[in-house]
Amino acid sequence: MTAAETPRATAPALPEPKSRELRDMADAIRALAMDAVERAKSGHPGMPMGMADVATVLFSKFLKFDPRDPHWPDRDRFVLSAGHGSMLLYSLLHLTGYADMTMDEIKRFRQLGSRTAGHPEYGHATGIETTTGPLGQGLANAVGMALAERIMNAKFGDALVDHHTYVFAGDGCLMEGISHEAISLAGHLNLHKLIVLFDDNSISIDGSTNLSVSDDQLQRFEAAGWDAVRVDGHDTDAVAAALTRARQNKRPSLIACRTTIAFGAPTKAGTAAAHGSALGAAEIAGARERLNWPYPPFEIPDAIAAAWRKVGERGGKDRSAWSARLAAAPAEARQEFERRVSGELPKGWREAVRGIAQKFATEAPKLATRQASGMVLDALAPLMSELIGGSADLTPSNNTRAKSQKVLDASNYGGSYVHYGVREHGMAAAMNGLALHGGILPYGGTFLIFSDYCRPAIRLSALMGVRVLYVLTHDSIGLGEDGPTHQPVDQLASLRAIPHLRVYRPADPVETAECWELALEARGVPAAIALTRQTVPALRRDAGENRSARGAYVLAEAEGARRVTLLATGSEVGLAMAARDLLKQQGIAAAVVSMPCWELFDAQDAAYRRTVLGSAPRVAVEAASPFGWERYVGSGGAVIGMTGFGASAPAEDLFRHFGITAEKVVEAALARV
Ligand SMILES: Cc1ncc(C[n+]2csc(CCOP(=O)(O)OP(=O)(O)O)c2C)c(N)n1
């Protein structure tokens, strides 16, 4: 290619920037992004190049952060919701001096074992506040983070908690349904320290956004109670002015930043071609000329590197002032703050949960497990200030609001119960943000069937390893008359398929308390707790040891040599016990194994698992899809479950109709002994 043929020759010159220094700093991001993507032959250069100016203004003038103390609790949170633009974040972390984001990591973009994964992954490098990539999730996480800031502020005051949450979101994030729930919730809760910078470039993968969307985003946000403005995203003065204004707003803020995707690229700028693939050598050469960036790949001139380092050092003073304030705080407040942020549970919590388990064991109340769960919360909530509960508009059904909990709303961030509204997905993603922020242990309820509406966020809880507890009631056809639309069949299997998620299905009140204990103490592990709508018999009369901790255990050993082992979870454990009695009448010694948590059982040693499962034939019973039970019953075993959808009728009729009965268990057992 001759010089006259370079793409630059046809592209118009770039307009003069308002600030040469800021443009140079932004160009360092652009160069790193296009060169790293080129080297990996994979990635998204367009978004980082388009948003580089906005990012430079935010980081250099506004963002409160300190790369030397990346976990500083009072830092501003920065969420790259448009996670495909990961090189933007990696460049910023490298340039501002995060020690673990070396140039080598930038060069190893998207390679196995690098910190610079395809999309930002929480835990891979400091400064990555949340895992993003599934569009819209980051925005909804940020709502949780901004809410967490208000909650912690209400408890600990401005001296310790006073920060903003900034989000970069693209057209894709705003097209996703979850954005509606997130925006609406943030507006309702008036999270005025949440500032969304929208990469308003009118381009997505298929081409112009005109192909698929005609929303007036400003009006949309305004309708949800936000302040919304539009600026030229390449005019650093305008971006700075909008940010200054947003920080003073009494409402959450949207700043729509009109940008050109792949700003600087000679032919691909402004086109979908720059969205998701390497620009190519010629285009990059053209961009270098157009941006007046003559430096080789991965080389940042000293003056520009120094300017960025200065940005990274800017927060040090704030951070030490904050540390001094923490040190000077009354001992009790300081210790409580430190405990909350560390994720350690308060003194007395275990005694409280054990106490309620013991009460259940002694009194043997006939309760639905959702009611037992509510009683556990009644016992724990007064002790655990970090417990922030809620429900997606099913509070009386989910039994998620403890007696002591006050409602948290825009007029009282000191409450501890959130009415999330009918926004399951937004609730789940906000809970991820609450947990990621630190200081908060969130749980939220809905029907097990609607875990499907939360699933993308539940998957991210598991991928990130955050302690978020999903309280999922009405866990089978046992819910009765609401019918097959509300009766979960496939949900337990599908939740159990998510790696690192623990799915609990307690059988009775004692197990319910035990499962809560396990879910609360497991740092870095999310939990789904499936609970019945209907009453279950009290099966456990002992509570000295948390027997659910091993995932499965022999609830009732066979009287004599085991002829058959009956495996069950939740409400079907009672049914298995009834079957055991019937078998006994026929001279067959059967053991009943309760399996409240498969994942914990799978983690036990082989000897324990063998003892529990035994060598006799096995029959499993669970009012759900049999999918997955094969591995416990083996090829000679039987699974009694739901092979189709449920139906609308009283629960007892449904169990009979679908053959989920003690008699059917007996039949299957007799066929195998
Ligand atoms: C939930 C989800 N659906 C689809 C994708 C695949 N995807 C990644 S980026 C993108 C287009 C996003 O467009 P926009 O937000 O405008 O980003 P830009 O093109 O401006 O970089 C799509 C569909 C995804 N990451 N997440």
The ligand as a Gaussian input file, in Angstrom:
#p B3LYP/6-31G(d) Opt

LIG

1 1
 C      -26.957000     -10.084000      27.089000
 C      -26.040000      -9.945000      25.933000
 N      -26.514000     -10.114000      24.690000
 C      -25.688000     -10.031000      23.615000
 C      -24.362000      -9.787000      23.788000
 C      -23.427000      -9.744000      22.605000
 N      -23.019000      -8.353000      22.352000
 C      -21.866000      -7.858000      22.806000
 S      -21.657000      -6.256000      22.429000
 C      -23.132000      -6.192000      21.623000
 C      -23.601000      -4.928000      20.971000
 C      -23.609000      -3.852000      21.949000
 O      -23.773000      -2.634000      21.331000
 P      -23.334000      -1.334000      22.119000
 O      -23.689000      -1.456000      23.528000
 O      -23.894000      -0.187000      21.360000
 O      -21.765000      -1.363000      22.032000
 P      -20.834000      -0.668000      20.952000
 O      -21.160000      -1.281000      19.631000
 O      -21.131000       0.776000      20.982000
 O      -19.474000      -1.027000      21.410000
 C      -23.760000      -7.429000      21.663000
 C      -25.075000      -7.723000      21.045000
 C      -23.895000      -9.611000      25.103000
 N      -22.627000      -9.379000      25.379000
 N      -24.760000      -9.662000      26.152000

